[in-house]
Amino acid sequence: MAVPKKKTSKMRRRMRRSHQAMVKLFLARCTHCNAAIPAHRICHNCGHYAGKAVVTTGEN
């Protein structure tokens, strides 16, 4: 079994983990119903995307 020859320093360990940070989700506003939705996604509230009805929901 492979065993590390030397202890990994705190700086090297933190540099390796720097890519694992959580990213804040950017929310845009739906142009039809003004609900907060992730960018470039269909609105779950009204079913519109880019001003066009894409999915029919109970409200339509």
PDBQT receptor file of N, H, CA, C and O in Angstrom, charges set to zero:
ATOM      1  N   MET A   1       0.839  -1.183   0.000  1.00  0.00    +0.000 N 
ATOM      2  CA  MET A   1       0.000   0.000   0.000  1.00  0.00    +0.000 C 
ATOM      3  C   MET A   1       0.882   1.244   0.000  1.00  0.00    +0.000 C 
ATOM      4  O   MET A   1       1.865   1.306   0.738  1.00  0.00    +0.000 OA
ATOM      5  N   ALA A   2       0.542   2.221  -0.813  1.00  0.00    +0.000 N 
ATOM      6  H   ALA A   2      -0.257   2.170  -1.412  1.00  0.00    +0.000 HD
ATOM      7  CA  ALA A   2       1.330   3.444  -0.902  1.00  0.00    +0.000 C 
ATOM      8  C   ALA A   2       1.069   4.336   0.302  1.00  0.00    +0.000 C 
ATOM      9  O   ALA A   2      -0.071   4.542   0.718  1.00  0.00    +0.000 OA
ATOM     10  N   VAL A   3       2.181   4.868   0.857  1.00  0.00    +0.000 N 
ATOM     11  H   VAL A   3       3.107   4.700   0.519  1.00  0.00    +0.000 HD
ATOM     12  CA  VAL A   3       2.101   5.746   2.018  1.00  0.00    +0.000 C 
ATOM     13  C   VAL A   3       2.854   7.031   1.678  1.00  0.00    +0.000 C 
ATOM     14  O   VAL A   3       3.950   6.958   1.122  1.00  0.00    +0.000 OA
ATOM     15  N   PRO A   4       2.296   8.218   1.998  1.00  0.00    +0.000 N 
ATOM     16  CA  PRO A   4       3.011   9.454   1.706  1.00  0.00    +0.000 C 
ATOM     17  C   PRO A   4       4.342   9.510   2.454  1.00  0.00    +0.000 C 
ATOM     18  O   PRO A   4       4.428   9.114   3.616  1.00  0.00    +0.000 OA
ATOM     19  N   LYS A   5       5.377  10.006   1.776  1.00  0.00    +0.000 N 
ATOM     20  H   LYS A   5       5.306  10.327   0.832  1.00  0.00    +0.000 HD
ATOM     21  CA  LYS A   5       6.699  10.079   2.394  1.00  0.00    +0.000 C 
ATOM     22  C   LYS A   5       6.787  11.231   3.384  1.00  0.00    +0.000 C 
ATOM     23  O   LYS A   5       7.459  11.123   4.409  1.00  0.00    +0.000 OA
ATOM     24  N   LYS A   6       6.106  12.337   3.076  1.00  0.00    +0.000 N 
ATOM     25  H   LYS A   6       5.560  12.424   2.243  1.00  0.00    +0.000 HD
ATOM     26  CA  LYS A   6       6.146  13.499   3.959  1.00  0.00    +0.000 C 
ATOM     27  C   LYS A   6       4.726  14.020   4.192  1.00  0.00    +0.000 C 
ATOM     28  O   LYS A   6       3.813  13.741   3.415  1.00  0.00    +0.000 OA
ATOM     29  N   LYS A   7       4.558  14.775   5.267  1.00  0.00    +0.000 N 
ATOM     30  H   LYS A   7       5.299  15.002   5.899  1.00  0.00    +0.000 HD
ATOM     31  CA  LYS A   7       3.259  15.363   5.600  1.00  0.00    +0.000 C 
ATOM     32  C   LYS A   7       2.918  16.456   4.580  1.00  0.00    +0.000 C 
ATOM     33  O   LYS A   7       3.780  17.252   4.207  1.00  0.00    +0.000 OA
ATOM     34  N   THR A   8       1.682  16.488   4.140  1.00  0.00    +0.000 N 
ATOM     35  H   THR A   8       0.982  15.841   4.443  1.00  0.00    +0.000 HD
ATOM     36  CA  THR A   8       1.217  17.539   3.241  1.00  0.00    +0.000 C 
ATOM     37  C   THR A   8       1.012  18.811   4.054  1.00  0.00    +0.000 C 
ATOM     38  O   THR A   8       0.317  18.799   5.069  1.00  0.00    +0.000 OA
ATOM     39  N   SER A   9       1.613  19.898   3.610  1.00  0.00    +0.000 N 
ATOM     40  H   SER A   9       2.178  19.907   2.785  1.00  0.00    +0.000 HD
ATOM     41  CA  SER A   9       1.511  21.157   4.342  1.00  0.00    +0.000 C 
ATOM     42  C   SER A   9       0.095  21.718   4.269  1.00  0.00    +0.000 C 
ATOM     43  O   SER A   9      -0.696  21.351   3.400  1.00  0.00    +0.000 OA
ATOM     44  N   LYS A  10      -0.199  22.607   5.193  1.00  0.00    +0.000 N 
ATOM     45  H   LYS A  10       0.444  22.905   5.899  1.00  0.00    +0.000 HD
ATOM     46  CA  LYS A  10      -1.536  23.227   5.231  1.00  0.00    +0.000 C 
ATOM     47  C   LYS A  10      -1.797  24.031   3.966  1.00  0.00    +0.000 C 
ATOM     48  O   LYS A  10      -2.908  24.015   3.436  1.00  0.00    +0.000 OA
ATOM     49  N   MET A  11      -0.786  24.728   3.482  1.00  0.00    +0.000 N 
ATOM     50  H   MET A  11       0.117  24.740   3.912  1.00  0.00    +0.000 HD
ATOM     51  CA  MET A  11      -0.965  25.551   2.288  1.00  0.00    +0.000 C 
ATOM     52  C   MET A  11      -1.241  24.687   1.054  1.00  0.00    +0.000 C 
ATOM     53  O   MET A  11      -2.127  25.000   0.258  1.00  0.00    +0.000 OA
ATOM     54  N   ARG A  12      -0.484  23.607   0.902  1.00  0.00    +0.000 N 
ATOM     55  H   ARG A  12       0.236  23.354   1.548  1.00  0.00    +0.000 HD
ATOM     56  CA  ARG A  12      -0.690  22.729  -0.244  1.00  0.00    +0.000 C 
ATOM     57  C   ARG A  12      -2.063  22.080  -0.188  1.00  0.00    +0.000 C 
ATOM     58  O   ARG A  12      -2.727  21.935  -1.214  1.00  0.00    +0.000 OA
ATOM     59  N   ARG A  13      -2.487  21.691   0.999  1.00  0.00    +0.000 N 
ATOM     60  H   ARG A  13      -1.948  21.809   1.832  1.00  0.00    +0.000 HD
ATOM     61  CA  ARG A  13      -3.806  21.079   1.175  1.00  0.00    +0.000 C 
ATOM     62  C   ARG A  13      -4.908  22.080   0.842  1.00  0.00    +0.000 C 
ATOM     63  O   ARG A  13      -5.877  21.729   0.170  1.00  0.00    +0.000 OA
ATOM     64  N   ARG A  14      -4.774  23.303   1.298  1.00  0.00    +0.000 N 
ATOM     65  H   ARG A  14      -3.987  23.589   1.844  1.00  0.00    +0.000 HD
ATOM     66  CA  ARG A  14      -5.790  24.334   1.042  1.00  0.00    +0.000 C 
ATOM     67  C   ARG A  14      -5.821  24.738  -0.429  1.00  0.00    +0.000 C 
ATOM     68  O   ARG A  14      -6.890  25.025  -0.968  1.00  0.00    +0.000 OA
ATOM     69  N   MET A  15      -4.661  24.764  -1.081  1.00  0.00    +0.000 N 
ATOM     70  H   MET A  15      -3.793  24.531  -0.643  1.00  0.00    +0.000 HD
ATOM     71  CA  MET A  15      -4.623  25.078  -2.513  1.00  0.00    +0.000 C 
ATOM     72  C   MET A  15      -5.336  23.993  -3.316  1.00  0.00    +0.000 C 
ATOM     73  O   MET A  15      -6.019  24.293  -4.296  1.00  0.00    +0.000 OA
ATOM     74  N   ARG A  16      -5.182  22.741  -2.909  1.00  0.00    +0.000 N 
ATOM     75  H   ARG A  16      -4.627  22.497  -2.113  1.00  0.00    +0.000 HD
ATOM     76  CA  ARG A  16      -5.847  21.644  -3.596  1.00  0.00    +0.000 C 
ATOM     77  C   ARG A  16      -7.358  21.731  -3.429  1.00  0.00    +0.000 C 
ATOM     78  O   ARG A  16      -8.101  21.393  -4.351  1.00  0.00    +0.000 OA
ATOM     79  N   ARG A  17      -7.816  22.174  -2.282  1.00  0.00    +0.000 N 
ATOM     80  H   ARG A  17      -7.212  22.449  -1.533  1.00  0.00    +0.000 HD
ATOM     81  CA  ARG A  17      -9.250  22.251  -1.992  1.00  0.00    +0.000 C 
ATOM     82  C   ARG A  17      -9.880  23.568  -2.424  1.00  0.00    +0.000 C 
ATOM     83  O   ARG A  17     -11.078  23.764  -2.218  1.00  0.00    +0.000 OA
ATOM     84  N   SER A  18      -9.114  24.473  -3.015  1.00  0.00    +0.000 N 
ATOM     85  H   SER A  18      -8.141  24.314  -3.182  1.00  0.00    +0.000 HD
ATOM     86  CA  SER A  18      -9.651  25.786  -3.377  1.00  0.00    +0.000 C 
ATOM     87  C   SER A  18     -10.726  25.700  -4.451  1.00  0.00    +0.000 C 
ATOM     88  O   SER A  18     -11.535  26.619  -4.578  1.00  0.00    +0.000 OA
ATOM     89  N   HIS A  19     -10.757  24.619  -5.226  1.00  0.00    +0.000 N 
ATOM     90  H   HIS A  19     -10.100  23.872  -5.123  1.00  0.00    +0.000 HD
ATOM     91  CA  HIS A  19     -11.741  24.469  -6.295  1.00  0.00    +0.000 C 
ATOM     92  C   HIS A  19     -13.043  23.865  -5.796  1.00  0.00    +0.000 C 
ATOM     93  O   HIS A  19     -13.990  23.740  -6.572  1.00  0.00    +0.000 OA
ATOM     94  N   GLN A  20     -13.119  23.489  -4.536  1.00  0.00    +0.000 N 
ATOM     95  H   GLN A  20     -12.350  23.590  -3.905  1.00  0.00    +0.000 HD
ATOM     96  CA  GLN A  20     -14.308  22.830  -4.007  1.00  0.00    +0.000 C 
ATOM     97  C   GLN A  20     -15.268  23.792  -3.327  1.00  0.00    +0.000 C 
ATOM     98  O   GLN A  20     -16.237  23.356  -2.706  1.00  0.00    +0.000 OA
ATOM     99  N   ALA A  21     -15.020  25.084  -3.431  1.00  0.00    +0.000 N 
ATOM    100  H   ALA A  21     -14.233  25.438  -3.936  1.00  0.00    +0.000 HD
ATOM    101  CA  ALA A  21     -15.847  26.076  -2.757  1.00  0.00    +0.000 C 
ATOM    102  C   ALA A  21     -17.259  26.089  -3.334  1.00  0.00    +0.000 C 
ATOM    103  O   ALA A  21     -17.455  25.833  -4.522  1.00  0.00    +0.000 OA
ATOM    104  N   MET A  22     -18.229  26.386  -2.493  1.00  0.00    +0.000 N 
ATOM    105  H   MET A  22     -18.070  26.594  -1.528  1.00  0.00    +0.000 HD
ATOM    106  CA  MET A  22     -19.618  26.502  -2.925  1.00  0.00    +0.000 C 
ATOM    107  C   MET A  22     -19.787  27.809  -3.703  1.00  0.00    +0.000 C 
ATOM    108  O   MET A  22     -19.206  28.833  -3.343  1.00  0.00    +0.000 OA
ATOM    109  N   VAL A  23     -20.578  27.765  -4.761  1.00  0.00    +0.000 N 
ATOM    110  H   VAL A  23     -21.050  26.933  -5.053  1.00  0.00    +0.000 HD
ATOM    111  CA  VAL A  23     -20.824  28.936  -5.591  1.00  0.00    +0.000 C 
ATOM    112  C   VAL A  23     -22.255  29.404  -5.346  1.00  0.00    +0.000 C 
ATOM    113  O   VAL A  23     -23.194  28.608  -5.353  1.00  0.00    +0.000 OA
ATOM    114  N   LYS A  24     -22.404  30.694  -5.130  1.00  0.00    +0.000 N 
ATOM    115  H   LYS A  24     -21.642  31.341  -5.124  1.00  0.00    +0.000 HD
ATOM    116  CA  LYS A  24     -23.730  31.248  -4.895  1.00  0.00    +0.000 C 
ATOM    117  C   LYS A  24     -24.557  31.173  -6.175  1.00  0.00    +0.000 C 
ATOM    118  O   LYS A  24     -24.074  31.513  -7.255  1.00  0.00    +0.000 OA
ATOM    119  N   LEU A  25     -25.800  30.729  -6.049  1.00  0.00    +0.000 N 
ATOM    120  H   LEU A  25     -26.193  30.453  -5.172  1.00  0.00    +0.000 HD
ATOM    121  CA  LEU A  25     -26.690  30.585  -7.186  1.00  0.00    +0.000 C 
ATOM    122  C   LEU A  25     -27.206  31.956  -7.607  1.00  0.00    +0.000 C 
ATOM    123  O   LEU A  25     -27.773  32.691  -6.799  1.00  0.00    +0.000 OA
ATOM    124  N   PHE A  26     -27.005  32.293  -8.878  1.00  0.00    +0.000 N 
ATOM    125  H   PHE A  26     -26.544  31.696  -9.535  1.00  0.00    +0.000 HD
ATOM    126  CA  PHE A  26     -27.485  33.568  -9.409  1.00  0.00    +0.000 C 
ATOM    127  C   PHE A  26     -28.937  33.411  -9.839  1.00  0.00    +0.000 C 
ATOM    128  O   PHE A  26     -29.251  32.567 -10.678  1.00  0.00    +0.000 OA
ATOM    129  N   LEU A  27     -29.814  34.213  -9.270  1.00  0.00    +0.000 N 
ATOM    130  H   LEU A  27     -29.559  34.899  -8.588  1.00  0.00    +0.000 HD
ATOM    131  CA  LEU A  27     -31.233  34.158  -9.611  1.00  0.00    +0.000 C 
ATOM    132  C   LEU A  27     -31.611  35.365 -10.456  1.00  0.00    +0.000 C 
ATOM    133  O   LEU A  27     -31.297  36.505 -10.115  1.00  0.00    +0.000 OA
ATOM    134  N   ALA A  28     -32.286  35.095 -11.557  1.00  0.00    +0.000 N 
ATOM    135  H   ALA A  28     -32.541  34.169 -11.834  1.00  0.00    +0.000 HD
ATOM    136  CA  ALA A  28     -32.797  36.148 -12.439  1.00  0.00    +0.000 C 
ATOM    137  C   ALA A  28     -34.306  36.259 -12.220  1.00  0.00    +0.000 C 
ATOM    138  O   ALA A  28     -34.898  35.444 -11.512  1.00  0.00    +0.000 OA
ATOM    139  N   ARG A  29     -34.910  37.248 -12.816  1.00  0.00    +0.000 N 
ATOM    140  H   ARG A  29     -34.430  37.910 -13.392  1.00  0.00    +0.000 HD
ATOM    141  CA  ARG A  29     -36.358  37.450 -12.705  1.00  0.00    +0.000 C 
ATOM    142  C   ARG A  29     -37.044  36.986 -13.985  1.00  0.00    +0.000 C 
ATOM    143  O   ARG A  29     -36.567  37.263 -15.086  1.00  0.00    +0.000 OA
ATOM    144  N   CYS A  30     -38.153  36.287 -13.841  1.00  0.00    +0.000 N 
ATOM    145  H   CYS A  30     -38.540  36.063 -12.947  1.00  0.00    +0.000 HD
ATOM    146  CA  CYS A  30     -38.952  35.865 -14.985  1.00  0.00    +0.000 C 
ATOM    147  C   CYS A  30     -39.585  37.107 -15.609  1.00  0.00    +0.000 C 
ATOM    148  O   CYS A  30     -40.110  37.968 -14.904  1.00  0.00    +0.000 OA
ATOM    149  N   THR A  31     -39.532  37.189 -16.933  1.00  0.00    +0.000 N 
ATOM    150  H   THR A  31     -39.106  36.489 -17.506  1.00  0.00    +0.000 HD
ATOM    151  CA  THR A  31     -40.081  38.361 -17.617  1.00  0.00    +0.000 C 
ATOM    152  C   THR A  31     -41.606  38.347 -17.632  1.00  0.00    +0.000 C 
ATOM    153  O   THR A  31     -42.228  39.387 -17.848  1.00  0.00    +0.000 OA
ATOM    154  N   HIS A  32     -42.210  37.197 -17.409  1.00  0.00    +0.000 N 
ATOM    155  H   HIS A  32     -41.705  36.352 -17.234  1.00  0.00    +0.000 HD
ATOM    156  CA  HIS A  32     -43.665  37.087 -17.475  1.00  0.00    +0.000 C 
ATOM    157  C   HIS A  32     -44.316  37.289 -16.101  1.00  0.00    +0.000 C 
ATOM    158  O   HIS A  32     -45.245  38.085 -15.968  1.00  0.00    +0.000 OA
ATOM    159  N   CYS A  33     -43.826  36.563 -15.069  1.00  0.00    +0.000 N 
ATOM    160  H   CYS A  33     -43.071  35.916 -15.178  1.00  0.00    +0.000 HD
ATOM    161  CA  CYS A  33     -44.482  36.626 -13.760  1.00  0.00    +0.000 C 
ATOM    162  C   CYS A  33     -43.601  37.240 -12.684  1.00  0.00    +0.000 C 
ATOM    163  O   CYS A  33     -44.036  37.363 -11.538  1.00  0.00    +0.000 OA
ATOM    164  N   ASN A  34     -42.382  37.627 -13.016  1.00  0.00    +0.000 N 
ATOM    165  H   ASN A  34     -42.029  37.528 -13.946  1.00  0.00    +0.000 HD
ATOM    166  CA  ASN A  34     -41.452  38.296 -12.111  1.00  0.00    +0.000 C 
ATOM    167  C   ASN A  34     -41.022  37.407 -10.935  1.00  0.00    +0.000 C 
ATOM    168  O   ASN A  34     -40.665  37.926  -9.877  1.00  0.00    +0.000 OA
ATOM    169  N   ALA A  35     -41.051  36.101 -11.100  1.00  0.00    +0.000 N 
ATOM    170  H   ALA A  35     -41.342  35.679 -11.959  1.00  0.00    +0.000 HD
ATOM    171  CA  ALA A  35     -40.599  35.183 -10.045  1.00  0.00    +0.000 C 
ATOM    172  C   ALA A  35     -39.088  35.011 -10.156  1.00  0.00    +0.000 C 
ATOM    173  O   ALA A  35     -38.527  35.149 -11.243  1.00  0.00    +0.000 OA
ATOM    174  N   ALA A  36     -38.426  34.711  -9.038  1.00  0.00    +0.000 N 
ATOM    175  H   ALA A  36     -38.882  34.599  -8.155  1.00  0.00    +0.000 HD
ATOM    176  CA  ALA A  36     -36.984  34.478  -9.023  1.00  0.00    +0.000 C 
ATOM    177  C   ALA A  36     -36.706  33.060  -9.516  1.00  0.00    +0.000 C 
ATOM    178  O   ALA A  36     -37.188  32.087  -8.936  1.00  0.00    +0.000 OA
ATOM    179  N   ILE A  37     -35.919  32.951 -10.598  1.00  0.00    +0.000 N 
ATOM    180  H   ILE A  37     -35.528  33.742 -11.069  1.00  0.00    +0.000 HD
ATOM    181  CA  ILE A  37     -35.584  31.648 -11.183  1.00  0.00    +0.000 C 
ATOM    182  C   ILE A  37     -34.094  31.633 -11.510  1.00  0.00    +0.000 C 
ATOM    183  O   ILE A  37     -33.503  32.700 -11.678  1.00  0.00    +0.000 OA
ATOM    184  N   PRO A  38     -33.464  30.452 -11.607  1.00  0.00    +0.000 N 
ATOM    185  CA  PRO A  38     -32.075  30.398 -12.078  1.00  0.00    +0.000 C 
ATOM    186  C   PRO A  38     -31.993  30.890 -13.521  1.00  0.00    +0.000 C 
ATOM    187  O   PRO A  38     -32.927  30.694 -14.300  1.00  0.00    +0.000 OA
ATOM    188  N   ALA A  39     -30.896  31.517 -13.872  1.00  0.00    +0.000 N 
ATOM    189  H   ALA A  39     -30.138  31.676 -13.240  1.00  0.00    +0.000 HD
ATOM    190  CA  ALA A  39     -30.721  32.064 -15.218  1.00  0.00    +0.000 C 
ATOM    191  C   ALA A  39     -30.746  30.955 -16.264  1.00  0.00    +0.000 C 
ATOM    192  O   ALA A  39     -30.243  29.858 -16.021  1.00  0.00    +0.000 OA
ATOM    193  N   HIS A  40     -31.320  31.231 -17.403  1.00  0.00    +0.000 N 
ATOM    194  H   HIS A  40     -31.729  32.122 -17.601  1.00  0.00    +0.000 HD
ATOM    195  CA  HIS A  40     -31.397  30.324 -18.557  1.00  0.00    +0.000 C 
ATOM    196  C   HIS A  40     -32.172  29.047 -18.236  1.00  0.00    +0.000 C 
ATOM    197  O   HIS A  40     -31.808  27.968 -18.704  1.00  0.00    +0.000 OA
ATOM    198  N   ARG A  41     -33.227  29.162 -17.450  1.00  0.00    +0.000 N 
ATOM    199  H   ARG A  41     -33.523  30.038 -17.070  1.00  0.00    +0.000 HD
ATOM    200  CA  ARG A  41     -34.079  28.019 -17.118  1.00  0.00    +0.000 C 
ATOM    201  C   ARG A  41     -35.539  28.409 -17.339  1.00  0.00    +0.000 C 
ATOM    202  O   ARG A  41     -35.889  29.589 -17.316  1.00  0.00    +0.000 OA
ATOM    203  N   ILE A  42     -36.381  27.404 -17.553  1.00  0.00    +0.000 N 
ATOM    204  H   ILE A  42     -36.097  26.445 -17.572  1.00  0.00    +0.000 HD
ATOM    205  CA  ILE A  42     -37.814  27.642 -17.694  1.00  0.00    +0.000 C 
ATOM    206  C   ILE A  42     -38.376  27.993 -16.320  1.00  0.00    +0.000 C 
ATOM    207  O   ILE A  42     -37.992  27.386 -15.320  1.00  0.00    +0.000 OA
ATOM    208  N   CYS A  43     -39.269  28.953 -16.264  1.00  0.00    +0.000 N 
ATOM    209  H   CYS A  43     -39.582  29.446 -17.076  1.00  0.00    +0.000 HD
ATOM    210  CA  CYS A  43     -39.893  29.362 -15.007  1.00  0.00    +0.000 C 
ATOM    211  C   CYS A  43     -40.832  28.253 -14.534  1.00  0.00    +0.000 C 
ATOM    212  O   CYS A  43     -41.705  27.813 -15.283  1.00  0.00    +0.000 OA
ATOM    213  N   HIS A  44     -40.654  27.804 -13.298  1.00  0.00    +0.000 N 
ATOM    214  H   HIS A  44     -39.945  28.161 -12.690  1.00  0.00    +0.000 HD
ATOM    215  CA  HIS A  44     -41.512  26.757 -12.751  1.00  0.00    +0.000 C 
ATOM    216  C   HIS A  44     -42.878  27.305 -12.341  1.00  0.00    +0.000 C 
ATOM    217  O   HIS A  44     -43.831  26.546 -12.160  1.00  0.00    +0.000 OA
ATOM    218  N   ASN A  45     -42.964  28.612 -12.197  1.00  0.00    +0.000 N 
ATOM    219  H   ASN A  45     -42.190  29.229 -12.344  1.00  0.00    +0.000 HD
ATOM    220  CA  ASN A  45     -44.221  29.222 -11.773  1.00  0.00    +0.000 C 
ATOM    221  C   ASN A  45     -45.204  29.359 -12.940  1.00  0.00    +0.000 C 
ATOM    222  O   ASN A  45     -46.381  29.024 -12.803  1.00  0.00    +0.000 OA
ATOM    223  N   CYS A  46     -44.719  29.855 -14.095  1.00  0.00    +0.000 N 
ATOM    224  H   CYS A  46     -43.763  30.127 -14.206  1.00  0.00    +0.000 HD
ATOM    225  CA  CYS A  46     -45.634  30.117 -15.213  1.00  0.00    +0.000 C 
ATOM    226  C   CYS A  46     -45.294  29.328 -16.483  1.00  0.00    +0.000 C 
ATOM    227  O   CYS A  46     -46.117  29.278 -17.397  1.00  0.00    +0.000 OA
ATOM    228  N   GLY A  47     -44.105  28.709 -16.569  1.00  0.00    +0.000 N 
ATOM    229  H   GLY A  47     -43.437  28.749 -15.826  1.00  0.00    +0.000 HD
ATOM    230  CA  GLY A  47     -43.746  27.905 -17.730  1.00  0.00    +0.000 C 
ATOM    231  C   GLY A  47     -43.223  28.696 -18.908  1.00  0.00    +0.000 C 
ATOM    232  O   GLY A  47     -43.192  28.173 -20.023  1.00  0.00    +0.000 OA
ATOM    233  N   HIS A  48     -42.809  29.942 -18.705  1.00  0.00    +0.000 N 
ATOM    234  H   HIS A  48     -42.835  30.367 -17.799  1.00  0.00    +0.000 HD
ATOM    235  CA  HIS A  48     -42.298  30.775 -19.787  1.00  0.00    +0.000 C 
ATOM    236  C   HIS A  48     -40.781  30.763 -19.806  1.00  0.00    +0.000 C 
ATOM    237  O   HIS A  48     -40.138  30.594 -18.770  1.00  0.00    +0.000 OA
ATOM    238  N   TYR A  49     -40.205  30.945 -21.009  1.00  0.00    +0.000 N 
ATOM    239  H   TYR A  49     -40.727  31.082 -21.850  1.00  0.00    +0.000 HD
ATOM    240  CA  TYR A  49     -38.765  31.113 -21.174  1.00  0.00    +0.000 C 
ATOM    241  C   TYR A  49     -38.550  32.125 -22.286  1.00  0.00    +0.000 C 
ATOM    242  O   TYR A  49     -39.069  31.956 -23.390  1.00  0.00    +0.000 OA
ATOM    243  N   ALA A  50     -37.795  33.166 -22.008  1.00  0.00    +0.000 N 
ATOM    244  H   ALA A  50     -37.374  33.303 -21.112  1.00  0.00    +0.000 HD
ATOM    245  CA  ALA A  50     -37.491  34.236 -22.974  1.00  0.00    +0.000 C 
ATOM    246  C   ALA A  50     -38.776  34.862 -23.530  1.00  0.00    +0.000 C 
ATOM    247  O   ALA A  50     -38.835  35.200 -24.712  1.00  0.00    +0.000 OA
ATOM    248  N   GLY A  51     -39.796  35.016 -22.693  1.00  0.00    +0.000 N 
ATOM    249  H   GLY A  51     -39.748  34.741 -21.733  1.00  0.00    +0.000 HD
ATOM    250  CA  GLY A  51     -41.027  35.668 -23.102  1.00  0.00    +0.000 C 
ATOM    251  C   GLY A  51     -42.000  34.789 -23.863  1.00  0.00    +0.000 C 
ATOM    252  O   GLY A  51     -43.038  35.275 -24.313  1.00  0.00    +0.000 OA
ATOM    253  N   LYS A  52     -41.693  33.500 -24.023  1.00  0.00    +0.000 N 
ATOM    254  H   LYS A  52     -40.850  33.106 -23.658  1.00  0.00    +0.000 HD
ATOM    255  CA  LYS A  52     -42.573  32.590 -24.760  1.00  0.00    +0.000 C 
ATOM    256  C   LYS A  52     -43.046  31.473 -23.836  1.00  0.00    +0.000 C 
ATOM    257  O   LYS A  52     -42.301  31.018 -22.968  1.00  0.00    +0.000 OA
ATOM    258  N   ALA A  53     -44.291  31.034 -24.030  1.00  0.00    +0.000 N 
ATOM    259  H   ALA A  53     -44.896  31.403 -24.735  1.00  0.00    +0.000 HD
ATOM    260  CA  ALA A  53     -44.828  29.919 -23.244  1.00  0.00    +0.000 C 
ATOM    261  C   ALA A  53     -44.237  28.617 -23.781  1.00  0.00    +0.000 C 
ATOM    262  O   ALA A  53     -44.461  28.259 -24.938  1.00  0.00    +0.000 OA
ATOM    263  N   VAL A  54     -43.488  27.919 -22.946  1.00  0.00    +0.000 N 
ATOM    264  H   VAL A  54     -43.306  28.210 -22.007  1.00  0.00    +0.000 HD
ATOM    265  CA  VAL A  54     -42.823  26.687 -23.364  1.00  0.00    +0.000 C 
ATOM    266  C   VAL A  54     -43.518  25.476 -22.763  1.00  0.00    +0.000 C 
ATOM    267  O   VAL A  54     -43.710  24.465 -23.438  1.00  0.00    +0.000 OA
ATOM    268  N   VAL A  55     -43.894  25.579 -21.497  1.00  0.00    +0.000 N 
ATOM    269  H   VAL A  55     -43.738  26.401 -20.949  1.00  0.00    +0.000 HD
ATOM    270  CA  VAL A  55     -44.549  24.478 -20.786  1.00  0.00    +0.000 C 
ATOM    271  C   VAL A  55     -45.894  24.960 -20.288  1.00  0.00    +0.000 C 
ATOM    272  O   VAL A  55     -46.005  26.072 -19.771  1.00  0.00    +0.000 OA
ATOM    273  N   THR A  56     -46.917  24.135 -20.436  1.00  0.00    +0.000 N 
ATOM    274  H   THR A  56     -46.827  23.231 -20.856  1.00  0.00    +0.000 HD
ATOM    275  CA  THR A  56     -48.223  24.510 -19.913  1.00  0.00    +0.000 C 
ATOM    276  C   THR A  56     -48.308  24.114 -18.454  1.00  0.00    +0.000 C 
ATOM    277  O   THR A  56     -47.957  22.994 -18.083  1.00  0.00    +0.000 OA
ATOM    278  N   THR A  57     -48.777  25.039 -17.624  1.00  0.00    +0.000 N 
ATOM    279  H   THR A  57     -49.062  25.949 -17.925  1.00  0.00    +0.000 HD
ATOM    280  CA  THR A  57     -48.959  24.795 -16.196  1.00  0.00    +0.000 C 
ATOM    281  C   THR A  57     -50.415  24.967 -15.849  1.00  0.00    +0.000 C 
ATOM    282  O   THR A  57     -51.236  25.241 -16.723  1.00  0.00    +0.000 OA
ATOM    283  N   GLY A  58     -50.743  24.810 -14.590  1.00  0.00    +0.000 N 
ATOM    284  H   GLY A  58     -50.075  24.588 -13.880  1.00  0.00    +0.000 HD
ATOM    285  CA  GLY A  58     -52.122  24.948 -14.145  1.00  0.00    +0.000 C 
ATOM    286  C   GLY A  58     -52.661  26.354 -14.286  1.00  0.00    +0.000 C 
ATOM    287  O   GLY A  58     -53.873  26.543 -14.393  1.00  0.00    +0.000 OA
ATOM    288  N   GLU A  59     -51.766  27.367 -14.287  1.00  0.00    +0.000 N 
ATOM    289  H   GLU A  59     -50.781  27.214 -14.201  1.00  0.00    +0.000 HD
ATOM    290  CA  GLU A  59     -52.189  28.761 -14.384  1.00  0.00    +0.000 C 
ATOM    291  C   GLU A  59     -52.574  29.143 -15.819  1.00  0.00    +0.000 C 
ATOM    292  O   GLU A  59     -53.434  30.002 -16.019  1.00  0.00    +0.000 OA
ATOM    293  N   ASN A  60     -51.952  28.519 -16.805  1.00  0.00    +0.000 N 
ATOM    294  H   ASN A  60     -51.254  27.822 -16.642  1.00  0.00    +0.000 HD
ATOM    295  CA  ASN A  60     -52.200  28.901 -18.207  1.00  0.00    +0.000 C 
ATOM    296  C   ASN A  60     -53.556  28.511 -18.661  1.00  0.00    +0.000 C 
ATOM    297  O   ASN A  60     -53.917  28.761 -19.811  1.00  0.00    +0.000 OA
TER     298      ASN A  60
